[in-house]
Each structure stands twice: as structure tokens, then as C-alpha cells.
Amino acid sequence: MQYLLLIYGDEKVWASRDEQEQQANHERHARFMAMLRERGALVGGEELALASTATTIRNGDRVRVTDGPYAETAEQIGGYYVIEAADLDEALELARQLPEPIVEVRPIVMHPPTDS
């Protein structure tokens, strides 16, 4: 089963870190990814650009496209990993090792391919 690990954080906190602190964080993520690879659990993942680069589409009676993230919160999604895990317990065990303060774990719904 695949799970999405969404990494939340405060972009202002990240921006306030000096280059050495940012490099140390990248190294922690490299170790996390190496552990996932060793276990055969890493499917993919990437860091995301700042929330200020997001564009949101709101579908309704009238479609609206706005610059910026949908939510007005202190935490934004800064990146993600897609992992393979036997069950939620294993996914949570892996997520606990992610060097970030807030991680959302969500199962990925796999749909069969459709004929086009």
C-alpha cells in the first residue's frame, strides 16, 4: 500500500535559518531517504516551491483562479514523500523518523487503469 507523507512547516521559520542550518536539514532528509531506500519503501518525493508560487483553482458556480495557497495558515506544505508500507502502522513508524515537526500521513487510493 502507498502512503503520502505531507511535510508542513512555517516558511518564515525556514527562511530565518542560516545556510548551515538549512544544509543540516537537507542532510537529515538525505539520511531519511537512504533509510527508505534501504527498506525498499521509497516511491518518490520532492521539496515544493514556496507557497507564494502556488495558484489555486476554486470550482463552483464560477471558476476562480487566484495566486497563492488555498489556506491562510502559518504552516504550508513544503514537500512530500510517497512511500510503500504494509499498513498504516508501518507508515506511521516511517513518518516518525522524518526530521520535520508536522507530517500528515494519508493512504493513496489506487484506481485501476482506465481504457482510453
C-alpha atoms as a printed R data frame, in Angstrom:
    type eleno elety resid chain resno       x      y       z
1   ATOM     1    CA   MET     A     1   0.000  0.000   0.000
2   ATOM     2    CA   GLN     A     2   1.235  3.513  -0.752
3   ATOM     3    CA   TYR     A     3   1.097  6.474   1.625
4   ATOM     4    CA   LEU     A     4   1.717 10.177   1.140
5   ATOM     5    CA   LEU     A     5   3.767 11.929   3.821
6   ATOM     6    CA   LEU     A     6   2.958 15.642   3.621
7   ATOM     7    CA   ILE     A     7   5.518 17.876   5.316
8   ATOM     8    CA   TYR     A     8   4.102 21.027   6.884
9   ATOM     9    CA   GLY     A     9   6.139 23.932   8.159
10  ATOM    10    CA   ASP     A    10   6.314 27.662   8.612
11  ATOM    11    CA   GLU     A    11   8.124 29.154   5.631
12  ATOM    12    CA   LYS     A    12   9.167 32.168   7.729
13  ATOM    13    CA   VAL     A    13  10.955 29.848  10.148
14  ATOM    14    CA   TRP     A    14  12.712 28.132   7.239
15  ATOM    15    CA   ALA     A    15  13.750 31.475   5.739
16  ATOM    16    CA   SER     A    16  15.164 32.589   9.100
17  ATOM    17    CA   ARG     A    17  17.553 29.604   9.219
18  ATOM    18    CA   ASP     A    18  21.117 30.290   8.179
19  ATOM    19    CA   GLU     A    19  22.777 28.337   5.390
20  ATOM    20    CA   GLN     A    20  24.404 25.893   7.829
21  ATOM    21    CA   GLU     A    21  21.033 25.060   9.456
22  ATOM    22    CA   GLN     A    22  19.416 24.584   6.054
23  ATOM    23    CA   GLN     A    23  22.265 22.289   4.950
24  ATOM    24    CA   ALA     A    24  21.929 20.251   8.164
25  ATOM    25    CA   ASN     A    25  18.203 19.811   7.408
26  ATOM    26    CA   HIS     A    26  18.978 18.646   3.859
27  ATOM    27    CA   GLU     A    27  21.436 16.115   5.285
28  ATOM    28    CA   ARG     A    28  18.782 14.792   7.717
29  ATOM    29    CA   HIS     A    29  16.420 14.320   4.764
30  ATOM    30    CA   ALA     A    30  19.167 12.554   2.798
31  ATOM    31    CA   ARG     A    31  19.599 10.093   5.690
32  ATOM    32    CA   PHE     A    32  15.803  9.614   5.859
33  ATOM    33    CA   MET     A    33  15.669  8.900   2.118
34  ATOM    34    CA   ALA     A    34  18.590  6.463   2.400
35  ATOM    35    CA   MET     A    35  16.744  4.590   5.158
36  ATOM    36    CA   LEU     A    36  13.597  4.417   2.997
37  ATOM    37    CA   ARG     A    37  15.619  3.162   0.008
38  ATOM    38    CA   GLU     A    38  17.311  0.531   2.171
39  ATOM    39    CA   ARG     A    39  13.882 -0.738   3.271
40  ATOM    40    CA   GLY     A    40  12.510 -0.617  -0.284
41  ATOM    41    CA   ALA     A    41   9.880  1.882   0.871
42  ATOM    42    CA   LEU     A    42  10.757  4.998  -1.162
43  ATOM    43    CA   VAL     A    43   8.472  5.573  -4.143
44  ATOM    44    CA   GLY     A    44   9.227  9.282  -4.612
45  ATOM    45    CA   GLY     A    45   9.209 12.713  -3.077
46  ATOM    46    CA   GLU     A    46  10.232 16.296  -3.629
47  ATOM    47    CA   GLU     A    47  10.603 19.663  -1.952
48  ATOM    48    CA   LEU     A    48   7.974 22.152  -3.101
49  ATOM    49    CA   ALA     A    49   8.486 25.777  -4.115
50  ATOM    50    CA   LEU     A    50   7.263 28.432  -1.677
51  ATOM    51    CA   ALA     A    51   3.511 28.737  -1.116
52  ATOM    52    CA   SER     A    52   3.648 32.217  -2.665
53  ATOM    53    CA   THR     A    53   4.237 30.500  -6.031
54  ATOM    54    CA   ALA     A    54   1.028 28.443  -5.735
55  ATOM    55    CA   THR     A    55  -2.027 29.028  -7.869
56  ATOM    56    CA   THR     A    56  -5.388 27.839  -6.572
57  ATOM    57    CA   ILE     A    57  -8.427 26.965  -8.674
58  ATOM    58    CA   ARG     A    58 -11.817 27.079  -6.964
59  ATOM    59    CA   ASN     A    59 -14.508 25.320  -8.954
60  ATOM    60    CA   GLY     A    60 -18.079 26.242  -8.271
61  ATOM    61    CA   ASP     A    61 -20.797 28.228  -9.997
62  ATOM    62    CA   ARG     A    62 -17.969 30.346 -11.320
63  ATOM    63    CA   VAL     A    63 -14.386 29.087 -11.676
64  ATOM    64    CA   ARG     A    64 -11.914 31.351  -9.903
65  ATOM    65    CA   VAL     A    65  -8.148 31.208 -10.192
66  ATOM    66    CA   THR     A    66  -6.137 33.005  -7.521
67  ATOM    67    CA   ASP     A    67  -2.454 33.373  -6.773
68  ATOM    68    CA   GLY     A    68  -1.199 31.863  -3.557
69  ATOM    69    CA   PRO     A    69  -2.116 28.895  -1.418
70  ATOM    70    CA   TYR     A    70  -5.692 27.940  -0.648
71  ATOM    71    CA   ALA     A    71  -5.352 28.028   3.122
72  ATOM    72    CA   GLU     A    72  -4.393 31.062   5.175
73  ATOM    73    CA   THR     A    73  -2.363 29.289   7.856
74  ATOM    74    CA   ALA     A    74   1.075 29.581   9.423
75  ATOM    75    CA   GLU     A    75   2.030 26.158   8.085
76  ATOM    76    CA   GLN     A    76   2.327 25.373   4.408
77  ATOM    77    CA   ILE     A    77   3.113 22.132   2.623
78  ATOM    78    CA   GLY     A    78   6.830 22.264   1.935
79  ATOM    79    CA   GLY     A    79   7.368 18.844   0.438
80  ATOM    80    CA   TYR     A    80   6.240 15.257   0.335
81  ATOM    81    CA   TYR     A    81   7.320 11.649   0.161
82  ATOM    82    CA   VAL     A    82   5.414  8.776  -1.387
83  ATOM    83    CA   ILE     A    83   6.228  5.579   0.458
84  ATOM    84    CA   GLU     A    84   5.336  1.916   0.273
85  ATOM    85    CA   ALA     A    85   4.249  0.369   3.583
86  ATOM    86    CA   ALA     A    86   2.432 -2.802   4.596
87  ATOM    87    CA   ASP     A    87  -0.133 -0.871   6.636
88  ATOM    88    CA   LEU     A    88  -0.797  2.382   8.474
89  ATOM    89    CA   ASP     A    89   1.249  1.282  11.481
90  ATOM    90    CA   GLU     A    90   4.342  0.828   9.327
91  ATOM    91    CA   ALA     A    91   3.677  4.124   7.505
92  ATOM    92    CA   LEU     A    92   3.450  5.927  10.858
93  ATOM    93    CA   GLU     A    93   6.636  4.260  12.067
94  ATOM    94    CA   LEU     A    94   8.443  5.548   8.964
95  ATOM    95    CA   ALA     A    95   6.863  9.008   9.212
96  ATOM    96    CA   ARG     A    96   8.040  9.373  12.821
97  ATOM    97    CA   GLN     A    97  11.603  9.204  11.514
98  ATOM    98    CA   LEU     A    98  11.082 12.127   9.149
99  ATOM    99    CA   PRO     A    99  13.074 15.104  10.518
100 ATOM   100    CA   GLU     A   100  10.134 17.528  10.496
101 ATOM   101    CA   PRO     A   101   7.792 18.703  13.256
102 ATOM   102    CA   ILE     A   102   4.497 18.211  11.350
103 ATOM   103    CA   VAL     A   103   3.862 15.290   8.982
104 ATOM   104    CA   GLU     A   104   0.460 14.260   7.670
105 ATOM   105    CA   VAL     A   105   0.174 10.603   6.643
106 ATOM   106    CA   ARG     A   106  -2.507  9.715   4.108
107 ATOM   107    CA   PRO     A   107  -3.193  6.495   2.244
108 ATOM   108    CA   ILE     A   108  -3.129  6.794  -1.531
109 ATOM   109    CA   VAL     A   109  -6.203  5.398  -3.256
110 ATOM   110    CA   MET     A   110  -5.076  3.264  -6.167
111 ATOM   111    CA   HIS     A   111  -7.522  3.134  -9.082
112 ATOM   112    CA   PRO     A   112  -7.287  0.561 -11.836
113 ATOM   113    CA   PRO     A   113  -6.158  1.936 -15.198
114 ATOM   114    CA   THR     A   114  -8.945  3.038 -17.487
115 ATOM   115    CA   ASP     A   115  -9.159  2.193 -21.174
116 ATOM   116    CA   SER     A   116  -8.893  5.289 -23.321
